[in-house]
Amino acid sequence: MSRNYTGVFEAALLLGLGFLCSALCLAQSEQGAITGVVIDPSGAAVPNAKVSAVNTNTQVVAATETNGTGNYKIPYLPPGPYTITAEKTGFTPARVTNISLPVGLTATINVTLGTGTVHTEVTVQANSDSADAPGKALKL
């Protein structure tokens, strides 16, 4: 009789693990990420630049800073339209608009900061048609 209970226990355990794995996979697929590098006009990386992503439907802001090689990543973003802004003292801020982030996509948005006064701003409009392919990375 002990053997029958062991088989039932093993089956229940496997079934439970299956549900848990399914839930984790579904939770991850409902989000996207935006990643890229921030550089100056000469192509050099800009470390410690502030980068923010604004969902233009909800106005929710997610922010980060670039690392020592100018790279940044903003994970766990809900799908939708975004605007990316990068800034650092001594450079003109740069903005990339009309970024369409579909479910499960990691969009690569590289940003070039300009030199000059702080009051000048560079705006680049992303081509939203590029992000229509699911599972592909968007590169600008």
Stockholm file with secondary structure:
# STOCKHOLM 1.0

chainA/1-140         MSRNYTGVFEAALLLGLGFLCSALCLAQSEQGAITGVVIDPSGAAVPNAKVSAVNTNTQVVAATETNGTGNYKIPYLPPGPYTITAEKTGFTPARVTNISLPVGLTATINVTLGTGTVHTEVTVQANSDSADAPGKALKL
#=GR chainA/1-140 SS CHHHHHHHHHHHHHHHHHHHHHHHHHHHHTCEEEEEEEECTTSCBCTTCEEEEEETTTCCEEEEECCTTSEEEEEEECSEEEEEEEECTTEECEEEEEEEECTTCEEECCEECEESCTTCCEEEECCGGGGCSTTCCEEC
#=GC SS_cons         CHHHHHHHHHHHHHHHHHHHHHHHHHHHHTCEEEEEEEECTTSCBCTTCEEEEEETTTCCEEEEECCTTSEEEEEEECSEEEEEEEECTTEECEEEEEEEECTTCEEECCEECEESCTTCCEEEECCGGGGCSTTCCEEC
//
